[in-house]
Amino acid sequence: MQPKKAVNWFALASGALMLIVVALSIFTPWWKLQIGNGSGLVTINANPFYTNFNVLRLNFVVPVLFALNIGTMVLFAVSGVVFIIYAVMPAKRYSKHLLSYGWKRPLYTLIVFMAVLMLILYVAPHVINAMSHTSVIPVPLVPIIGSSKIQIPSNIFGGGSNSVQIGVTMNSTFEYTFYLAVVAAALGIVARIYHRRIVSNVIIPAPAAVTTSAPVSTPSPQPLQ
């Protein structure tokens, strides 16, 4: 009877979900910021694979950022394929290297994305306040999720001494693609833990024992009486 083939189902689900996240993220951002009192004057759609800016219904893409997005997308997709290959053959000698390459990618991508987002929301206001020699920009710039309204004086960029407070509403939210990436990363971590169980359950056939037969002694003929 042939032994049942081992499959790491957590890795298989994580790898497939990584490919789905890449495809969906082209159309739906991970994090979205809308600036404007209900009109959406400025919209920022951010994710590691495609980040664009919409100003007055006109889309803008930063070439350098776009190149980084493409590189990240390719690496993420390749990691998903590698993770799926590992999942269907987790007991091979080279499977540990495939596992190491696959499960880390969604986790590291999430960490870097959140780090850059927090850097912009917390560091950028300090820079703007330092350049304008005022403290009109709140820190953080906007809540990472939720809505806020800030009052900006009209003379922040120069002009006369008289200023008028301008209220600007900002809405930010994480889209469902971000949560799918979180699930993919979580499944990758579980797959890494489950790998130990798979390896421990794999029965490696022992080499066939080499038996040597002892020499058979033949009785010497007896002399005739």
C-alpha positions as CSV (number, residue, x, y, z in Angstrom):
1,M,0.0,0.0,0.0
2,Q,1.4,3.4,-1.0
3,P,1.7,6.0,1.8
4,K,-0.5,9.0,1.5
5,K,1.3,12.0,-0.1
6,A,2.0,14.8,2.4
7,V,0.5,18.2,1.5
8,N,0.9,21.4,3.5
9,W,-2.6,22.8,3.1
10,F,-1.8,26.0,4.9
11,A,1.0,26.8,2.5
12,L,-1.2,25.9,-0.4
13,A,-3.9,28.3,0.8
14,S,-1.4,31.0,1.5
15,G,0.3,30.7,-1.9
16,A,-3.0,30.8,-3.8
17,L,-4.2,33.8,-1.7
18,M,-1.0,35.6,-2.4
19,L,-1.7,35.4,-6.2
20,I,-5.3,36.5,-5.6
21,V,-4.0,39.5,-3.6
22,V,-1.7,40.5,-6.4
23,A,-4.5,40.4,-9.0
24,L,-7.0,42.3,-6.8
25,S,-4.6,44.9,-5.7
26,I,-4.2,46.2,-9.2
27,F,-7.8,47.5,-9.0
28,T,-8.3,47.9,-5.2
29,P,-5.7,49.6,-3.0
30,W,-4.7,48.4,0.4
31,W,-5.1,51.8,2.0
32,K,-7.2,54.7,0.7
33,L,-7.2,58.4,1.7
34,Q,-9.7,60.9,0.4
35,I,-9.2,64.6,1.0
36,G,-12.1,66.9,0.5
37,N,-15.5,67.7,2.0
38,G,-17.4,64.8,0.4
39,S,-16.2,65.7,-3.1
40,G,-13.0,63.7,-3.0
41,L,-10.7,66.4,-4.4
42,V,-7.6,64.3,-3.8
43,T,-7.6,60.5,-3.5
44,I,-4.5,58.5,-2.6
45,N,-4.7,54.8,-3.4
46,A,-1.7,53.0,-1.8
47,N,-0.6,49.5,-1.9
48,P,2.8,47.8,-2.5
49,F,1.9,46.8,-6.1
50,Y,0.2,49.9,-7.5
51,T,0.0,53.3,-5.9
52,N,-1.6,56.2,-7.7
53,F,-3.0,59.7,-6.9
54,N,-6.2,61.1,-8.1
55,V,-6.5,64.9,-8.2
56,L,-9.7,66.4,-9.5
57,R,-10.5,63.1,-11.2
58,L,-7.2,62.9,-12.9
59,N,-4.9,60.0,-12.2
60,F,-1.2,60.5,-11.6
61,V,1.5,57.8,-11.2
62,V,5.1,58.5,-10.0
63,P,7.5,56.7,-12.3
64,V,10.0,55.7,-9.6
65,L,7.2,54.5,-7.3
66,F,5.6,52.6,-10.2
67,A,8.9,50.8,-10.9
68,L,9.2,49.8,-7.2
69,N,5.6,48.6,-7.3
70,I,6.3,46.4,-10.3
71,G,9.3,44.9,-8.7
72,T,7.4,44.2,-5.5
73,M,4.5,42.7,-7.4
74,V,6.8,40.3,-9.4
75,L,8.6,39.1,-6.2
76,F,5.3,38.6,-4.4
77,A,3.8,36.6,-7.3
78,V,6.9,34.5,-7.6
79,S,6.8,33.8,-3.9
80,G,3.2,32.7,-4.2
81,V,4.1,30.2,-6.9
82,V,7.1,28.9,-5.0
83,F,4.9,28.5,-1.9
84,I,2.4,26.4,-3.9
85,I,5.2,24.2,-5.3
86,Y,6.5,23.7,-1.7
87,A,3.0,22.9,-0.5
88,V,2.5,19.9,-2.8
89,M,5.9,18.4,-2.0
90,P,6.9,19.5,1.5
91,A,9.0,16.4,2.3
92,K,11.6,16.9,-0.4
93,R,15.1,17.8,0.5
94,Y,14.9,21.2,-1.1
95,S,11.4,22.0,0.3
96,K,12.8,23.8,3.3
97,H,14.4,26.4,1.1
98,L,11.1,26.9,-0.8
99,L,9.3,27.3,2.4
100,S,11.7,29.8,3.7
101,Y,11.4,31.9,0.6
102,G,7.6,31.6,0.4
103,W,6.3,32.3,3.9
104,K,8.4,35.4,4.6
105,R,7.3,37.4,1.6
106,P,3.7,38.4,2.6
107,L,4.9,39.1,6.2
108,Y,7.8,41.3,5.2
109,T,5.6,43.1,2.6
110,L,3.1,43.9,5.3
111,I,5.7,45.1,7.7
112,V,7.4,47.4,5.1
113,F,4.1,48.8,3.9
114,M,2.9,49.7,7.4
115,A,6.3,51.1,8.3
116,V,6.2,53.5,5.2
117,L,2.7,54.4,5.9
118,M,3.4,55.3,9.6
119,L,6.5,57.2,8.5
120,I,4.5,59.4,6.2
121,L,1.7,60.0,8.6
122,Y,4.0,60.9,11.5
123,V,7.1,62.3,9.9
124,A,5.7,64.3,7.1
125,P,3.7,66.7,9.4
126,H,6.8,67.5,11.3
127,V,8.6,68.4,8.1
128,I,5.7,70.6,6.9
129,N,5.5,72.4,10.2
130,A,9.2,73.0,10.2
131,M,9.2,74.4,6.7
132,S,6.2,76.7,7.4
133,H,7.6,77.7,10.9
134,T,4.1,76.9,12.3
135,S,2.4,74.0,13.9
136,V,-0.8,73.9,11.9
137,I,-0.5,70.3,10.6
138,P,-1.6,67.8,13.2
139,V,0.5,64.7,14.0
140,P,-0.4,62.2,12.7
141,L,-1.4,63.9,9.5
142,V,-4.6,61.8,9.3
143,P,-5.8,58.8,11.4
144,I,-4.5,55.6,9.9
145,I,-8.2,54.6,9.8
146,G,-11.2,56.9,10.3
147,S,-11.9,60.5,9.5
148,S,-10.7,63.8,10.7
149,K,-11.0,67.5,10.0
150,I,-8.2,69.9,10.1
151,Q,-8.1,73.7,10.0
152,I,-5.4,75.2,7.8
153,P,-4.8,78.9,7.6
154,S,-4.9,80.4,4.2
155,N,-1.5,82.1,4.6
156,I,0.4,78.8,5.3
157,F,2.2,79.1,2.0
158,G,2.8,82.8,2.3
159,G,0.9,85.9,1.6
160,G,-0.5,88.6,3.9
161,S,-0.7,88.6,7.6
162,N,-4.4,88.0,7.5
163,S,-5.5,84.4,7.3
164,V,-8.7,82.5,7.1
165,Q,-9.1,79.1,8.6
166,I,-10.0,76.5,6.0
167,G,-11.6,73.2,7.1
168,V,-10.5,70.1,5.2
169,T,-12.0,66.7,5.8
170,M,-9.9,63.6,5.4
171,N,-11.1,60.0,5.4
172,S,-8.8,57.0,5.4
173,T,-9.5,53.3,5.5
174,F,-8.0,49.9,4.8
175,E,-9.6,48.0,2.0
176,Y,-10.4,44.3,1.9
177,T,-7.2,43.6,-0.1
178,F,-5.1,44.6,2.9
179,Y,-7.0,42.1,5.1
180,L,-6.5,39.4,2.5
181,A,-2.8,40.0,2.7
182,V,-2.9,39.7,6.4
183,V,-4.7,36.4,6.1
184,A,-2.1,35.2,3.6
185,A,0.8,36.2,6.0
186,A,-1.0,34.4,8.9
187,L,-1.4,31.3,6.9
188,G,2.2,31.4,5.9
189,I,3.3,31.5,9.6
190,V,1.0,28.6,10.4
191,A,2.4,26.7,7.4
192,R,5.9,27.2,8.7
193,I,4.9,25.7,12.1
194,Y,3.0,22.9,10.5
195,H,6.1,22.0,8.4
196,R,7.7,20.5,11.5
197,R,4.8,18.1,11.9
198,I,5.0,17.0,8.3
199,V,8.7,16.3,8.5
200,S,8.3,14.4,11.8
201,N,5.6,12.2,10.2
202,V,7.6,11.4,7.1
203,I,8.9,7.8,7.2
204,I,12.3,7.5,5.6
205,P,12.8,3.9,4.4
206,A,15.8,2.4,6.0
207,P,18.5,1.0,3.8
208,A,18.2,-2.7,3.2
209,A,20.4,-4.7,5.6
210,V,23.2,-6.6,4.0
211,T,23.2,-10.1,5.3
212,T,26.3,-12.3,4.9
213,S,25.9,-16.0,5.2
214,A,28.3,-17.8,7.5
215,P,30.5,-20.4,5.8
216,V,29.1,-23.9,6.1
217,S,31.7,-26.4,7.3
218,T,31.6,-29.8,5.7
219,P,32.6,-32.7,7.8
220,S,35.8,-34.4,6.8
221,P,35.5,-37.9,5.6
222,Q,36.1,-40.6,8.2
223,P,38.8,-43.2,7.5
224,L,37.5,-46.7,6.7
225,Q,37.9,-49.2,9.5
